[in-house]
Amino acid sequence: MSDISARVHEIRALENLAAGRTAIHRLHPLAKLFSALVFIVFVASFGRYDFARLAPYLFYPFIMMALAELPYRLLLPRVLIALPFCLFAGISNVVFDKAAAFSVGGVTVSLGVLSLATILLKMYLCVMAALLLVATTPFTELTAQMRRLCVPMVFVMVFEMTFRYIGVLLEEVHSMTMAYKLRSGNKKALEMRHMGSFVGQLLLRGFDRAERVHAAMRCRGYSLKHVPPSRRQFKRADALALAAVCLPSLLLRFITVW
């Protein structure tokens, strides 16, 4: 039960970070969105053995976290969620690609190990860029910019509903788990024989809660086709911030630092 409460708190904490007052938070959402997209595209364009060329791209998450005053301990666990998927994708390279890449202190590093390290670094950079975008931009402003860029409405709707409803669903799980433990005496976990009815009740409660959430959003003016007017103007500082990310990313893609 405490784990579920912690997950709900983490989701709310990430959303609350977007209400900061730093220089990064005050930038136009479009500048931050384009910066993150350009950064991710350049990072993803590198080859499987380009670990050394990817390393300088660490400038983006480190500088952004420092300027936005974001706690690293809050973002790191979210980055690690993607770690198992990357390990499964890259572990086969270690097994089958055993050709020597270089030696360090008499220890030979294979191309498979190098490709795995490159995959992990790509994962860290891309996930961190997405997290920094969400942690420095209010969710409503981010989706409004996606609409202005003519992103497919289905994608925007799934993005909005997923982000909004994950916390709601976890709250339902938390309430049902607490009720189950209060009625089951000293049992600390959900028994397997009760799992089916528990999931069924969660599904029914989830549908009911989803309808109420959607109705509340419609009452507050939510519409897939409605594009709210922008409250911010794209200023010189926004253009400079966009250039400060895009130009180094472009140069590092075609110039080898080491």
C-alpha positions in Angstrom: 0.0 0.0 0.0 2.8 2.4 0.8 4.4 1.5 -2.6 1.2 2.6 -4.4 1.1 5.8 -2.4 4.7 6.5 -3.3 4.0 6.0 -7.0 1.0 8.4 -6.8 3.2 10.9 -5.0 6.0 10.6 -7.7 3.5 11.3 -10.5 2.2 14.4 -8.7 5.7 15.5 -7.8 6.9 15.4 -11.5 3.8 17.5 -12.5 4.5 20.0 -9.7 8.0 20.5 -10.9 6.6 22.2 -14.0 5.3 25.1 -11.8 8.8 26.3 -11.1 10.0 29.9 -11.6 13.4 29.4 -13.1 14.7 30.8 -16.4 14.1 27.4 -18.1 10.5 27.2 -16.8 9.8 30.7 -18.2 10.9 29.8 -21.7 8.3 29.4 -24.4 6.9 25.8 -24.5 7.6 25.6 -28.3 11.3 26.4 -27.8 11.6 23.6 -25.2 9.6 21.2 -27.3 11.7 21.8 -30.4 14.9 21.6 -28.4 14.0 18.2 -27.0 12.9 16.9 -30.4 16.1 18.1 -32.1 18.2 16.7 -29.3 16.5 13.3 -29.4 16.8 13.0 -33.2 20.5 13.8 -33.2 21.2 11.3 -30.4 19.2 8.6 -32.1 21.0 9.1 -35.4 24.4 7.8 -34.0 25.7 4.4 -34.9 25.9 1.4 -32.5 29.6 1.9 -31.7 29.6 5.7 -31.3 29.8 5.8 -27.5 32.7 8.3 -27.5 30.9 10.7 -29.9 27.7 10.5 -27.8 29.3 11.3 -24.5 29.5 15.1 -25.2 25.7 15.2 -25.5 25.6 14.8 -21.7 25.8 18.6 -21.7 22.1 18.9 -22.2 20.7 17.0 -19.2 23.3 18.3 -16.8 23.0 22.0 -17.8 19.2 21.8 -18.0 18.9 20.2 -14.5 21.2 22.8 -13.0 19.4 25.8 -14.6 15.9 24.4 -13.9 16.9 23.4 -10.3 15.5 19.9 -10.7 16.3 17.2 -8.2 18.3 14.4 -9.8 17.1 11.9 -7.3 13.5 12.4 -8.6 14.3 12.0 -12.3 16.8 9.1 -12.1 14.3 6.4 -11.0 12.2 7.3 -14.0 15.1 6.9 -16.3 15.9 3.5 -14.8 12.4 2.2 -15.7 13.6 1.9 -19.3 16.8 0.2 -18.3 15.5 -3.5 -18.5 14.2 -3.0 -22.1 17.6 -1.6 -23.2 19.4 -4.4 -21.5 17.3 -7.1 -23.2 17.9 -5.3 -26.6 21.7 -5.0 -26.1 22.6 -8.1 -24.2 22.6 -10.2 -27.3 25.3 -8.0 -28.8 27.6 -8.9 -25.9 27.1 -12.6 -26.6 27.4 -12.6 -30.3 29.6 -9.6 -31.2 32.9 -10.6 -29.5 35.4 -8.8 -31.8 37.8 -6.6 -30.0 37.2 -2.9 -30.0 40.0 -1.5 -27.8 42.0 -2.4 -24.7 42.1 -0.5 -21.4 44.8 -1.5 -18.9 45.2 -4.9 -20.6 41.5 -5.6 -20.6 40.0 -6.1 -24.0 36.6 -4.5 -24.6 34.5 -6.2 -27.3 32.3 -4.5 -29.8 29.3 -6.1 -28.2 30.1 -4.4 -24.9 30.7 -1.1 -26.7 27.3 -1.4 -28.5 25.5 -2.2 -25.2 27.1 0.9 -23.6 26.0 3.0 -26.6 22.4 1.8 -26.3 22.3 2.5 -22.6 23.7 6.0 -23.1 21.2 6.7 -25.9 18.4 5.5 -23.6 19.6 7.8 -20.8 19.9 10.9 -23.0 16.5 10.4 -24.8 14.5 9.6 -21.7 16.1 12.4 -19.7 15.3 14.9 -22.5 11.7 13.8 -22.4 11.6 14.0 -18.6 13.2 17.4 -18.6 10.6 18.6 -21.1 7.7 17.4 -18.9 9.3 18.6 -15.7 9.8 22.2 -17.0 6.6 22.6 -19.0 3.0 22.6 -17.7 1.1 19.7 -19.2 -1.6 21.9 -20.7 0.9 24.1 -22.4 2.7 21.1 -23.8 -0.4 19.6 -25.4 -1.5 23.0 -26.7 1.7 23.3 -28.6 1.3 19.8 -30.0 -2.1 20.9 -31.3 -0.7 24.0 -32.9 2.0 21.8 -34.6 -0.9 19.7 -36.1 0.1 16.6 -34.3 -2.5 13.9 -35.0 -5.4 14.3 -32.5 -5.4 10.6 -31.7 -1.9 10.9 -30.4 -2.6 14.0 -28.4 -5.7 12.4 -26.9 -3.8 9.2 -25.9 -1.0 11.3 -24.4 -3.4 13.4 -22.4 -5.5 10.6 -21.1 -2.5 8.4 -20.2 -0.8 11.2 -18.3 -4.0 12.2 -16.5 -5.4 8.8 -15.8 -2.4 6.9 -14.5 -2.5 8.7 -11.2 -6.3 8.2 -11.0 -6.0 4.5 -11.6 -3.3 4.2 -9.0 -5.5 6.0 -6.5 -8.3 3.4 -7.2 -5.8 0.6 -6.7 -4.7 2.2 -3.4 -8.3 2.5 -2.2 -9.2 -1.1 -3.1 -6.0 -2.4 -1.5 -6.6 -0.6 1.7 -10.2 -1.9 1.8 -9.0 -5.4 1.2 -6.4 -5.3 3.9 -8.9 -3.9 6.4 -11.4 -6.7 5.7 -8.8 -9.5 5.6 -7.4 -9.3 9.1 -3.6 -9.9 9.3 -3.1 -10.7 5.6 -0.4 -8.5 4.2 -0.9 -9.2 0.5 -3.6 -9.9 -2.0 -4.3 -13.7 -2.2 -4.2 -15.3 -5.6 -7.8 -16.7 -5.2 -9.0 -13.1 -4.8 -7.0 -11.7 -7.7 -9.7 -12.3 -10.4 -12.5 -10.4 -8.5 -10.0 -7.7 -7.5 -9.0 -7.0 -11.1 -12.7 -7.2 -12.2 -13.7 -4.6 -9.7 -10.8 -2.4 -10.6 -11.8 -2.6 -14.3 -15.4 -1.6 -13.4 -14.4 1.2 -11.0 -11.8 2.3 -13.6 -14.4 2.7 -16.4 -16.7 4.6 -14.0 -13.9 6.9 -12.9 -12.8 7.5 -16.5 -16.2 8.6 -17.5 -16.4 11.1 -14.6 -12.9 12.4 -15.4 -13.8 12.9 -19.0 -17.1 14.6 -18.1 -15.2 16.9 -15.7 -12.7 17.7 -18.5 -15.5 18.5 -21.0 -17.2 20.8 -18.4 -14.0 22.7 -18.1 -13.8 23.3 -21.9 -11.8 20.3 -23.0 -12.1 19.6 -26.8 -9.9 17.6 -29.2 -10.3 20.2 -32.0 -10.1 23.3 -29.8 -6.7 25.0 -29.9 -6.4 27.5 -27.1 -4.8 30.8 -27.9 -1.2 31.2 -26.9 -0.6 33.3 -23.9 3.1 33.7 -24.6 5.0 35.3 -27.4 8.1 33.7 -28.8 10.8 36.2 -27.6 14.5 36.7 -28.4 15.4 34.7 -25.2 13.4 31.7 -26.5 15.2 31.8 -29.8 18.6 32.0 -28.1 17.7 29.1 -25.9 16.6 27.0 -28.9 19.9 27.9 -30.7 21.9 27.0 -27.6 20.6 23.5 -27.8 20.3 22.9 -31.6 23.7 24.3 -32.7 25.8 22.3 -30.3 23.8 19.2 -31.1 24.4 19.8 -34.9 28.1 20.5 -34.4 28.7 17.4 -32.2 26.9 15.2 -34.8 29.5 16.1 -37.6 32.5 17.0 -35.5 34.4 14.4 -33.5 35.5 15.9 -30.1 37.7 12.9 -29.2 
